[in-house]
Amino acid sequence: MANSEESCSTQLIDGDGVFNATGIDKLINKIKLAECGLSYAIVSIMGPQSSGKSTLLNHLFGTNFREMDAFKGRSQTTKGIWLARCAGIEPCTLVMDLEGTDGRERGEDDTAFEKQSALFALAVSDIVLINMWCHDIGREQAANKPLLKTVFQVMMRLFSPRKTTLMFVIRDKTRTPLENLEPVLREDIQKIWDSVPKPHAHKETPLSEFFNVEVVALSSYEEKEEQFKEQVASLRQRFFHSITPGGLAGDRRGVVPASGFSFSAQQIWKVIKENKDLDLPAHKVMVATVRCEEIANEKYASFASNEDWCHLEETVQSGPVSGFGKKLSSILDSFLSEYDAEATYFDESVRSAKRRQFEEKLLQRIQPAFQSLLGHIRSETLEKFKQVFDKALNGGEAFSLASCNCALFCMALFDEGCADAVIEQANWDTSKVRDKLRRDIDAHIDSVRAAKLSELTSLYEAKLKEALSGPVEVLLDGASNETWPAIRKLLRRETEAAVSGLSDALSGFDLDEQTKDKMLASTKDHARGVVEAKAREEAGRVLIRMKDRFTALFSHDSDSMPRVWTGKEDIRAITKTARSASLKLMAVMAVTRLDDDHSDNIEGTLSVALVESTNGAVKDRSVTSFDPLASSTWEEVSPKKTLITPVQCKSLWRQFKSDTEYTVSQAIAAQEANKRNNNWLPPPWAIAAMVILGFNEFMTLLRNPLYLCVIFVGFLLFKALWVQLDISGEFRNGALPGLISLSSKFLPTVMNLLKRLAEEGQNPMTNDPNRNPATNDQQRNPALESRSFRNGVSASSSMSSSASSEVISSEYSSPAKED
């Protein structure tokens, strides 16, 4: 059928019983029924086929249902159920035109579809028009009787039927007044109601509990058209505001909101087609459930694409958003209000439940953004704490006070941020994030405390190392009986100073006594460890120390002057003293003696085993005695305190003696050479032999003075050569080196001496005033000339002698070292 601007219609259910969901949705959208809420009414009409139902509706409501053509005879005009909007009636009213009953076209299927359509009309309509002929009133087998039975029977299938207005429209009214027809009709209706089987719960239920019965009469449309139209126009006025109290459907119950009408009608027809009992209250709940879910889903989708929410969600990913809670609460409130406005007419319990679900769904959607915001607030607060905490510490504030104040400040700052982020609709607990922030702050405080304590500990440990290492090294180097007492005194003094300073520094950290005592004990242990480590280090160099001490005592006298081996020194005694001092050093370094009650006899043991056993060696080698150094531990000394084991001491002493024997042998050789150089006179027997055997030669010299002059001149020449060659100095290093050195210097010295004498003899003795003053001086002072000559020869000879001595000495000493 064509649709007009005032009246829009569609086939709701076709002749085969198929529900036209698409058509009804288009109709509802076109007339904007969803905006009506509960302010709408549904009117349906049922009656025998070709009884003028469509004609009545078209005139009564301005619809355009198809009407029967009288010239073509009586036949089925309306198939299935048609739905149209009533034109010009407020509130919005929809009318359903049902297929007529008793039609020959359906044959045996007429009863089934008749009951289904009647049940559908009762389930969805507020007003049901029953079209009937006037001449059927009072007749037992009239056409309206099966129709009424059908209406009442299907009504019983509604567990809790809505109250419906049954308006009986009497067509083609005769002269019999309506006042006479209505009682008869009502009586017939009551009989039909009483004869219909009813559930036990409704055995005594009156007809008025389920139906409001109205009776109207209309003249014949064909015979009295004008009168018919006037009566229809009057009847039309009763449908204005029909749902208000006192209207035709003023006391209706269980109304489905307009937005759920399409779904409700579809589900009702589905249940009817499946031949199931129709529970309208349950159906109402089901419709409310579905529609509220649809509304909630629509609003959720709208929220997800909302520009303000998307901007907030995007912004919060990169950092905190000021006023996040208020902004998001306002957005949520607007969408929840929209849901409430659209779902307000549905079942309250369903509407509230679905609202809670919708709200929870919205909150689930925004919770990640909220958690992200809390994460940003927590991170920024933590960074802020680190900044203010470092600033407070750098400003000299005590650690415990700074940590407490900064933590309180930052937690208050976090609480302010959380208050700004709180969403009114959500009762989310921020305590977990707050607790995590507190744990993070405490962890940072602990890490800074640990770093500061480590820094303090390292500082005092470094001070202890600096204060102990050098002095301990010096004390151990000068090993004596007072070495370890002095080290203990030094350790005690420096440890007390460090512990006192550290204790004062720790007072600002608010540490428990156990932790503080543990740190102070660790500092004491470190000080002791520094001394022990230095002692072990020095013990590793004990052989070098022993040789250095031996060399210092053996090669220098009591005044620390280098010792010259003149032959008067007691090398054995000096060697023994030096070795004893070296042994003393090894005994001091053998173990650590940091405990006041420490006592040992290591020095005595070493002296007996290494010195006295060597001096008093047993003649009978077959008899052996117990070796006190044949052990890896010292008696009454803990292995932890041992630096050098007895076995190592014995090995070190053996190496020490081997390394120092060469020095001793060199000293002995130097002493013997010195003795030989200082003893130029021949033995007494040689002198006596020379006097006896040379007496004749001596007398000859006395008789001839010329020999004496020759001997004198020879003596002078010998003396000059003695001085120039430095014979006594050359023989100081030994006879053989001296002879070699003199042999290399003798000829150059003689040649220089003769050359000098020849030059002096050629210079005439004149008194020329132009002569060089230096020459005159030399002529006037022969002694000066002779001295210059000797010095020149001596210088030349000395240079040659030095070079020769170095070569000879190196050649001589090399084999000696190899030996």
C-alpha positions in Angstrom: 0.0 0.0 0.0 1.1 3.5 -0.6 2.1 5.6 2.4 1.0 9.2 3.0 2.6 11.9 5.0 -0.1 11.5 7.8 -0.4 7.8 7.8 2.4 5.3 7.4 1.7 1.6 7.1 3.5 -1.7 6.7 2.6 -5.4 6.8 3.7 -6.6 10.2 3.0 -10.3 9.7 2.4 -11.7 6.3 -0.2 -14.4 5.4 2.4 -17.2 6.1 3.1 -15.9 9.6 6.5 -14.4 8.8 7.3 -11.3 11.0 8.5 -8.3 9.0 11.2 -7.0 11.2 12.7 -4.7 8.6 9.4 -3.1 7.7 8.4 -2.3 11.3 11.9 -0.9 12.0 11.6 1.4 9.0 8.1 2.5 10.1 9.3 3.1 13.7 12.3 5.1 12.5 10.2 7.1 10.1 7.6 8.1 12.7 10.3 8.4 15.4 8.4 6.2 17.8 11.5 5.5 19.9 11.3 9.1 21.1 7.8 8.6 22.6 8.9 6.6 25.6 5.7 5.3 27.2 3.6 7.9 25.6 2.1 5.8 22.8 -0.8 3.5 22.3 -1.5 0.3 20.3 -5.0 -0.3 18.9 -6.0 -3.5 17.1 -9.2 -4.7 15.4 -10.5 -8.2 14.9 -13.7 -9.5 13.6 -15.3 -11.7 10.9 -14.0 -11.4 7.4 -15.6 -8.7 5.2 -17.2 -7.0 8.3 -15.8 -3.6 7.3 -12.8 -3.6 9.7 -10.4 -1.8 7.3 -13.1 0.7 6.3 -13.7 1.5 10.0 -10.0 2.0 10.7 -9.5 4.2 7.6 -12.3 6.5 8.7 -11.6 6.3 12.4 -7.8 6.8 12.3 -7.1 8.2 8.9 -5.2 5.1 7.8 -5.1 3.7 4.2 -5.7 0.0 4.7 -7.0 -1.8 1.7 -10.8 -2.1 1.7 -13.1 -4.7 0.1 -14.6 -3.9 -3.3 -18.3 -4.6 -2.9 -18.8 -5.0 -6.6 -16.3 -7.9 -6.7 -18.2 -9.8 -3.9 -17.1 -10.7 -0.4 -13.6 -12.1 -0.2 -10.5 -11.8 2.0 -9.1 -8.3 1.7 -6.5 -8.2 4.6 -3.9 -11.0 4.8 -1.9 -11.4 7.9 -1.6 -8.3 10.2 -1.0 -4.8 9.0 0.4 -1.9 11.1 -0.1 1.8 10.5 0.2 5.1 12.4 -3.0 6.9 13.2 -3.1 10.3 11.6 -3.5 13.3 13.8 -4.0 11.5 17.1 -2.0 12.3 20.2 -0.2 10.6 21.7 1.3 8.6 18.9 -1.1 5.7 18.2 -0.4 2.6 16.1 -3.3 0.5 14.8 -3.1 -3.1 13.7 -5.6 -4.5 11.2 -6.0 -8.3 11.7 -7.0 -10.8 9.1 -10.7 -11.5 9.4 -12.0 -14.7 11.0 -14.1 -17.4 9.4 -12.5 -16.8 6.0 -13.0 -19.5 3.4 -9.5 -18.9 2.0 -7.7 -20.4 4.9 -10.1 -23.3 5.4 -9.0 -25.6 8.3 -6.0 -23.4 9.1 -8.3 -20.5 10.0 -8.6 -21.5 13.6 -4.9 -21.8 14.2 -4.0 -18.4 12.7 -7.1 -16.9 14.3 -5.9 -17.8 17.8 -2.3 -16.8 17.1 -3.3 -13.4 15.8 -5.8 -12.9 18.6 -3.2 -13.8 21.2 -0.7 -11.4 19.5 -3.3 -8.6 19.5 -4.1 -9.1 23.2 -0.4 -9.2 24.1 0.7 -6.0 22.4 -2.5 -3.9 22.2 -3.9 -1.4 24.7 -7.3 -1.3 23.0 -8.8 -4.1 21.0 -11.8 -3.3 18.7 -14.1 -6.3 18.1 -16.1 -5.6 15.0 -19.5 -7.4 15.0 -22.9 -7.3 13.3 -25.8 -5.9 15.2 -28.1 -8.8 14.1 -25.7 -11.3 15.8 -26.4 -9.9 19.3 -28.5 -12.4 21.3 -27.9 -15.3 18.9 -26.3 -18.4 20.2 -24.5 -19.4 17.0 -23.7 -15.9 15.9 -20.3 -15.2 14.3 -19.1 -13.2 17.3 -19.4 -16.1 19.7 -16.5 -18.1 18.3 -14.4 -14.9 18.2 -15.1 -14.1 21.9 -14.3 -17.6 22.9 -11.1 -17.4 21.0 -10.2 -14.1 22.7 -10.9 -15.5 26.2 -9.2 -18.8 25.6 -6.0 -17.3 24.3 -6.1 -14.8 27.2 -5.8 -17.7 29.6 -2.4 -18.5 28.0 -1.0 -15.2 29.3 0.4 -16.0 32.8 -0.2 -12.4 33.9 -2.1 -10.6 31.1 -2.1 -6.9 30.8 -5.4 -5.2 31.3 -6.9 -4.5 27.9 -9.9 -2.4 26.8 -12.3 -4.5 24.7 -14.4 -2.1 22.6 -17.3 -3.9 20.9 -18.2 -2.0 17.8 -21.8 -2.9 16.7 -22.1 -2.4 12.9 -25.2 -1.6 11.0 -27.2 -0.6 14.1 -31.0 -1.0 13.8 -33.7 1.0 15.4 -33.2 -0.9 18.6 -31.6 1.5 21.1 -28.0 0.9 22.2 -29.3 0.9 25.8 -31.2 -2.3 25.0 -28.5 -4.0 23.1 -25.6 -3.4 25.5 -27.1 -5.4 28.4 -27.7 -8.4 26.1 -24.2 -8.1 24.7 -22.7 -7.9 28.2 -24.7 -10.9 29.3 -23.5 -12.9 26.4 -19.9 -11.9 27.1 -20.2 -12.9 30.7 -21.6 -16.3 29.7 -18.7 -16.8 27.3 -16.2 -15.8 30.1 -17.8 -18.2 32.6 -17.8 -21.1 30.0 -14.1 -20.7 29.1 -11.8 -23.1 31.2 -9.6 -21.1 33.4 -6.5 -21.9 35.5 -7.0 -22.7 39.2 -5.7 -19.4 40.2 -8.3 -17.5 38.2 -11.3 -19.7 38.8 -13.1 -16.9 40.7 -11.5 -14.0 38.9 -14.1 -11.6 37.4 -13.9 -10.4 33.8 -13.3 -6.8 34.9 -9.8 -7.9 36.3 -8.6 -8.5 32.8 -10.8 -6.4 30.5 -12.5 -3.0 30.4 -15.6 -3.6 28.2 -16.8 -0.7 26.1 -19.8 -0.9 23.6 -20.4 1.5 20.7 -22.8 1.2 17.8 -22.4 2.6 14.3 -24.9 3.0 11.5 -24.5 1.3 8.2 -21.8 2.8 6.1 -23.5 1.9 2.8 -27.0 3.0 3.8 -26.2 5.9 6.1 -22.8 7.1 5.1 -23.0 10.6 6.5 -24.4 9.4 9.8 -21.7 6.7 9.9 -19.0 9.3 9.4 -20.5 11.6 12.1 -20.5 8.7 14.6 -17.0 7.7 13.6 -15.8 11.2 14.1 -17.4 11.3 17.6 -15.8 8.0 18.4 -12.4 9.3 17.2 -12.4 11.9 19.9 -12.3 9.1 22.5 -8.9 8.0 21.2 -7.3 11.3 21.9 -5.2 11.0 25.1 -6.4 7.5 25.5 -3.6 6.6 27.9 -4.2 9.3 30.4 -6.2 8.4 33.5 -9.9 8.2 32.6 -9.1 7.5 29.0 -9.9 4.3 27.1 -6.6 2.7 28.2 -6.0 4.8 31.3 -5.5 1.8 33.6 -3.3 -0.3 31.3 -0.4 -2.3 32.8 2.9 -3.6 31.7 3.6 -1.1 28.9 6.7 -1.8 26.8 8.7 1.4 26.1 8.4 2.6 22.5 12.0 1.9 21.7 11.5 -1.7 22.6 8.2 -2.2 20.8 9.7 -3.7 17.6 11.8 -6.2 19.5 8.9 -7.0 21.9 6.4 -7.6 19.1 8.9 -9.8 17.3 9.7 -12.0 20.3 6.0 -12.3 21.3 5.1 -13.5 17.8 8.1 -15.9 17.9 6.8 -17.5 21.2 3.2 -17.7 19.8 4.4 -19.4 16.6 6.3 -21.9 18.7 3.0 -22.6 20.5 4.4 -21.8 23.9 2.7 -20.2 26.8 3.3 -16.4 26.8 4.5 -15.0 30.1 4.1 -11.3 29.6 5.9 -10.2 32.8 8.9 -12.4 31.8 8.6 -11.1 28.3 8.6 -7.5 29.6 11.7 -8.3 31.5 13.3 -9.9 28.4 12.4 -6.9 26.3 13.8 -4.5 28.8 16.9 -6.6 29.1 17.5 -6.6 25.3 16.6 -3.0 24.8 18.7 -1.8 27.8 21.6 -3.8 26.5 21.2 -2.3 23.0 21.0 1.2 24.5 24.0 0.6 26.7 26.0 -0.8 23.7 25.0 2.2 21.6 26.1 4.6 24.3 29.3 2.6 24.9 30.2 2.8 21.2 29.4 6.5 21.3 31.6 7.0 24.3 34.5 5.0 22.7 34.5 7.4 19.8 33.9 10.5 21.9 36.4 13.2 20.9 36.9 14.5 24.5 37.5 11.0 25.8 39.9 10.1 23.0 41.9 13.2 23.6 42.1 12.5 27.3 43.1 8.9 26.7 45.8 9.9 24.2 47.1 12.7 26.4 47.3 10.6 29.6 49.6 8.1 27.8 52.4 10.7 27.8 52.0 12.3 31.2 49.6 13.5 33.9 46.5 15.5 32.9 45.3 18.2 35.1 41.6 17.9 36.1 41.5 14.4 34.7 38.9 13.2 37.2 36.5 16.1 36.8 36.7 16.0 33.0 36.2 12.3 32.8 33.5 12.3 35.4 31.6 14.9 33.4 31.8 12.8 30.2 30.7 9.6 32.0 27.8 11.5 33.7 26.6 12.7 30.3 26.5 9.2 28.8 24.9 7.7 31.8 22.3 10.4 31.7 21.6 9.6 28.1 21.2 6.0 29.0 18.8 6.9 31.8 16.8 9.1 29.5 16.3 6.3 26.8 15.9 3.4 29.2 13.7 5.2 31.7 10.4 3.5 30.7 11.8 -0.1 30.9 11.5 -2.3 33.9 13.2 -0.6 36.8 15.2 -3.6 38.0 16.4 -4.5 34.5 17.2 -0.8 33.8 19.2 -0.5 37.0 21.0 -3.7 36.5 21.9 -2.9 32.9 22.9 0.6 34.0 25.3 -0.9 36.5 26.7 -3.2 33.8 27.0 -0.2 31.5 28.7 1.8 34.1 31.1 -1.1 34.9 31.9 -1.5 31.2 32.6 2.2 31.0 34.8 2.1 34.0 36.6 -1.0 32.6 37.2 1.0 29.5 38.7 4.0 31.3 40.6 2.1 34.0 43.8 1.6 31.9 43.9 5.4 31.4 43.3 5.9 35.1 46.0 3.4 36.0 48.3 5.0 33.5 47.6 8.4 35.1 48.4 7.0 38.6 51.6 5.6 37.2 52.6 9.0 35.9 51.7 10.6 39.2 53.7 8.0 41.0 56.7 8.3 38.7 56.7 12.1 38.9 56.3 12.0 42.7 59.2 9.6 43.0 61.4 11.8 40.8 60.3 14.8 42.8 61.3 13.0 46.0 64.7 12.2 44.6 65.3 15.8 43.8 64.2 17.3 47.1 65.9 14.5 49.0 69.2 15.1 47.2 68.8 18.8 47.7 68.2 18.4 51.4 71.2 16.1 51.8 73.4 18.5 49.8 72.2 21.3 52.1 73.6 19.5 55.1 70.4 18.3 56.6 70.6 15.1 58.6 69.8 11.9 56.7 67.0 10.6 58.8 65.3 14.0 59.2 65.7 14.7 55.4 64.2 11.3 54.4 61.3 11.7 56.8 60.4 15.3 55.8 60.8 14.6 52.1 58.8 11.4 52.2 55.9 13.2 54.0 56.0 16.1 51.5 55.9 13.8 48.5 53.2 11.5 49.8 51.0 14.6 50.4 51.8 15.6 46.8 50.8 12.2 45.6 47.5 12.3 47.5 46.7 15.7 45.9 47.4 14.2 42.5 45.1 11.2 43.3 42.4 13.5 44.5 42.5 15.4 41.2 42.4 12.0 39.3 39.5 10.5 41.2 36.4 9.7 39.1 33.1 10.2 40.8 31.5 7.2 39.3 34.3 4.9 40.3 35.2 3.8 43.8 38.7 2.8 42.9 41.2 2.3 45.6 44.5 4.1 45.0 46.1 2.6 48.1 48.0 -0.1 46.2 49.7 2.6 44.0 50.3 4.7 47.1 51.8 1.7 48.9 54.0 1.0 45.8 55.1 4.6 45.8 55.9 4.4 49.5 57.9 1.2 48.9 59.8 2.9 46.0 60.6 5.9 48.2 61.7 3.6 51.0 63.8 1.6 48.5 65.4 4.8 47.3 66.1 5.9 50.8 67.6 2.5 51.6 69.8 2.7 48.4 70.9 6.2 49.2 71.5 5.2 52.8 73.5 2.2 51.7 75.5 4.4 49.3 76.1 7.1 51.9 77.1 4.5 54.5 79.3 2.8 52.0 80.9 6.1 51.2 81.4 6.9 54.9 82.8 3.4 55.5 85.1 3.7 52.5 86.3 7.1 53.6 87.2 5.9 57.1 88.7 2.7 55.7 90.9 4.8 53.3 91.9 7.0 56.3 92.8 3.9 58.3 94.8 2.5 55.4 96.7 5.7 55.0 97.3 6.1 58.7 98.4 2.5 59.2 100.1 1.3 56.1 103.1 3.6 56.1 103.9 3.6 59.8 103.5 -0.2 60.0 105.9 -0.6 57.1 108.4 1.6 58.8 108.0 -0.2 62.1 108.4 -3.6 60.5 111.5 -2.4 58.6 113.1 -1.4 61.9 112.2 -4.7 63.5 112.9 -4.9 67.2 111.4 -6.1 70.4 109.2 -3.0 70.5 107.9 -3.3 66.9 104.7 -5.2 67.6 103.9 -3.2 70.8 104.3 0.0 68.8 102.1 -1.4 66.0 99.4 -2.4 68.6 99.5 1.1 70.1 99.3 2.6 66.6 96.4 0.3 65.6 94.5 1.1 68.9 95.0 4.8 68.5 93.9 5.0 64.8 91.1 2.6 65.3 89.6 4.6 68.2 89.9 7.8 66.2 88.2 6.2 63.1 85.4 4.5 65.2 84.7 7.8 67.0 84.4 9.7 63.8 82.3 7.1 62.1 80.0 6.8 65.1 79.4 10.6 65.1 78.7 10.4 61.3 76.3 7.5 61.8 74.2 9.4 64.4 72.4 11.2 61.6 71.2 8.0 59.9 68.9 6.9 62.7 70.3 3.3 62.6 69.4 0.7 65.2 72.2 -0.1 67.7 72.8 -3.6 66.2 73.5 -2.2 62.7 75.6 0.6 64.1 77.6 -1.8 66.3 78.1 -4.1 63.3 79.4 -1.3 61.2 81.8 -0.1 63.9 83.0 -3.7 64.4 83.5 -4.0 60.7 85.7 -0.8 60.8 87.8 -2.3 63.6 88.2 -5.5 61.6 89.2 -3.5 58.6 91.9 -1.7 60.6 93.2 -5.0 61.8 93.0 -6.4 58.3 95.1 -3.4 57.0 97.8 -4.2 59.5 97.7 -7.9 58.8 97.7 -7.3 55.0 100.7 -4.9 55.3 102.5 -7.4 57.5 101.9 -10.2 54.9 103.1 -7.9 52.2 106.3 -7.1 54.1 106.7 -10.7 55.0 106.8 -11.5 51.3 109.8 -9.2 51.0 111.5 -10.4 54.1 114.5 -11.8 52.2 115.2 -8.4 50.6 114.7 -6.7 54.0 117.2 -9.1 55.6 119.8 -8.5 52.9 119.3 -4.8 53.1 119.7 -4.9 56.9 122.8 -7.1 56.7 124.4 -4.8 54.1 123.6 -1.7 56.1 125.2 -3.2 59.3 128.1 -5.0 57.6 129.2 -2.2 55.2 128.7 0.8 57.5 130.2 1.5 60.9 128.3 2.8 64.0 128.4 6.3 62.6 126.7 5.1 59.4 129.9 5.8 57.4 131.0 3.4 54.7 133.4 0.8 56.3 137.0 0.7 55.0 138.6 -2.7 55.5 142.0 -1.6 56.9 142.8 -5.0 58.5 141.9 -3.9 62.0 138.2 -4.9 61.8 136.8 -8.1 63.2 134.9 -9.4 60.2 133.6 -12.4 62.0 132.1 -10.4 64.8 130.7 -7.9 62.3 129.2 -10.7 60.3 127.6 -12.3 63.3 126.1 -9.0 64.4 124.7 -8.3 61.0 123.2 -11.8 60.6 121.7 -11.7 64.1 120.0 -8.4 63.2 118.7 -10.0 60.0 117.5 -13.0 62.0 115.7 -10.6 64.4 113.9 -9.1 61.5 112.7 -12.5 60.2 111.6 -13.4 63.7 109.6 -10.2 64.0 107.9 -10.8 60.6 107.2 -14.5 61.2 103.9 -14.0 62.9 101.4 -11.2 63.6 101.3 -10.1 67.3 98.2 -7.8 67.4 96.8 -9.3 70.6 98.1 -8.0 73.9 98.3 -11.4 75.5 100.4 -12.8 72.6 103.7 -14.5 73.6 106.0 -16.7 71.6 109.7 -17.8 71.5 110.2 -17.6 67.7 113.4 -15.6 67.9 114.9 -18.1 70.3 113.8 -21.0 68.2 115.3 -19.4 65.0 118.6 -18.6 66.9 119.0 -22.1 68.2 118.1 -23.7 64.9 119.9 -21.4 62.5 122.8 -19.8 64.3 123.9 -21.9 67.3 123.5 -25.2 65.4 125.8 -23.9 62.7 128.5 -22.6 65.2 128.4 -25.8 67.3 127.9 -28.4 64.6 128.0 -32.0 65.8 131.2 -33.7 64.8 129.5 -37.1 64.4 127.2 -36.7 61.4 125.6 -40.0 62.0 124.0 -38.7 65.2 121.1 -36.3 64.3 119.0 -34.2 66.6 115.4 -32.9 66.3 115.0 -29.9 64.0 112.6 -27.3 65.5 112.0 -25.8 62.1 110.8 -29.0 60.5 107.1 -27.9 60.9 104.5 -25.9 59.1 103.3 -24.1 62.2 104.8 -22.3 65.2 104.3 -23.6 68.6 101.5 -21.8 70.5 100.7 -19.7 67.5 97.5 -19.9 65.4 98.0 -20.6 61.7 95.9 -17.5 61.0 98.6 -15.4 62.6 101.5 -17.1 60.8 103.2 -15.0 58.1 106.3 -17.2 57.6 106.2 -20.8 58.5 109.2 -22.5 60.2 110.0 -24.4 57.0 110.0 -21.2 55.0 112.2 -19.5 57.6 114.8 -22.2 57.2 114.7 -21.9 53.4 114.9 -18.1 53.6 117.9 -18.3 55.9 119.7 -20.7 53.6 119.1 -18.3 50.7 120.1 -15.3 52.8 123.4 -16.9 53.8 124.1 -17.8 50.2 123.4 -14.3 49.1 125.6 -12.6 51.8 128.6 -14.9 51.7 130.0 -13.1 48.7 129.9 -9.8 50.5 131.7 -11.3 53.4 134.4 -12.9 51.2 134.9 -9.6 49.4 135.4 -7.9 52.7 138.0 -10.5 53.8 139.8 -10.2 50.4 139.9 -6.4 50.7 141.3 -6.6 54.2 144.1 -9.0 53.2 145.0 -6.8 50.2 145.1 -3.7 52.4 147.5 -5.5 54.7 149.8 -6.4 51.9 149.8 -2.9 50.5 150.7 -1.3 53.8 153.7 -3.7 54.5 156.6 -2.5 52.2 159.6 -3.5 54.3 161.1 -6.9 53.7 161.2 -9.4 56.5 163.9 -8.9 59.2 165.9 -11.8 58.0 166.1 -10.3 54.6 167.3 -7.0 56.1 170.0 -8.8 58.0 171.1 -10.7 54.9 171.2 -7.4 52.9 173.4 -5.8 55.6 175.8 -8.7 55.8 176.0 -9.4 52.1 176.1 -5.7 51.0 178.7 -4.5 53.4 181.5 -4.3 50.8 179.3 -2.3 48.4 178.4 0.1 51.1 182.0 0.7 52.0 182.7 1.3 48.3 180.1 4.0 48.2 181.6 5.7 51.2 185.1 5.7 49.6 183.8 7.2 46.3 181.4 10.2 46.7 180.6 10.3 43.0 178.5 7.2 43.5 176.6 9.0 46.1 175.7 11.8 43.6 174.6 9.2 41.1 172.5 7.5 43.7 171.0 10.8 44.8 170.0 11.7 41.2 168.6 8.2 40.7 166.6 8.6 44.0 165.2 11.9 42.7 164.1 10.3 39.4 162.6 7.3 41.3 160.8 9.6 43.6 159.4 11.6 40.6 158.2 8.3 39.0 156.7 7.2 42.4 154.7 10.3 42.7 153.6 10.4 39.1 152.7 6.7 38.9 151.0 6.7 42.4 152.4 3.3 43.1 151.0 3.0 46.6 147.5 3.8 45.3 147.8 1.3 42.5 148.8 -1.6 44.8 146.0 -0.9 47.1 143.7 -3.1 45.0 146.2 -5.9 44.9 149.6 -6.8 43.5 148.5 -8.1 40.1 146.1 -5.2 39.3 148.8 -2.8 40.5 151.5 -4.3 38.3 149.2 -4.4 35.2 148.3 -0.7 35.8 151.9 0.4 36.3 153.1 -1.5 33.2 150.6 0.5 31.1 151.5 3.8 32.7 155.2 3.5 33.0 156.4 4.2 29.5 154.1 7.3 28.8 155.2 8.7 32.2 158.9 8.4 31.5 158.5 9.9 28.0 156.6 12.9 29.3 159.2 13.4 32.0 162.1 13.3 29.6 160.3 15.6 27.2 159.7 18.1 29.9 163.4 18.0 31.0 164.5 18.6 27.4 162.2 21.6 27.0 163.4 23.2 30.2 167.1 22.7 29.1 166.6 24.5 25.8 165.2 27.7 27.3 168.3 30.2 27.8 168.5 32.0 31.0 168.2 35.7 29.9 167.0 38.9 31.5 165.1 40.2 28.4 162.5 42.6 29.6 160.1 41.5 26.8 159.9 38.0 28.1 156.7 36.6 29.4 156.3 37.4 33.1 155.2 33.8 33.7 158.5 32.7 32.1 160.5 35.0 34.3 158.6 33.8 37.3 159.4 30.2 36.4 163.1 31.1 35.9 163.2 32.9 39.2 161.3 29.9 40.9 162.7 26.6 39.9 160.6 24.9 42.5 157.4 26.2 40.8 158.6 24.9 37.4 159.4 21.6 38.8 156.0 21.4 40.5 154.2 22.3 37.3 156.1 19.7 35.5 155.2 17.2 38.1 151.6 18.2 38.0 151.3 17.9 34.3 152.9 14.5 34.3 150.7 13.6 37.2 147.5 14.7 35.4 148.4 12.8 32.3 149.4 9.8 34.2 146.3 10.0 36.5 144.0 9.9 33.4 145.7 7.0 31.9 145.9 5.2 35.3 142.2 5.8 35.9 141.2 4.3 32.6 143.5 1.4 33.1 142.3 0.8 36.6 138.7 0.7 35.5 139.3 -1.8 32.7 141.5 -4.0 35.0 139.1 -3.8 37.9 136.1 -4.8 35.6 138.1 -7.6 34.2 139.1 -8.8 37.6 135.9 -8.4 39.3 133.9 -10.2 36.6 135.5 -13.6 37.1 135.4 -13.1 40.8 131.6 -12.6 40.7 131.3 -15.6 38.4 133.2 -17.6 41.0 
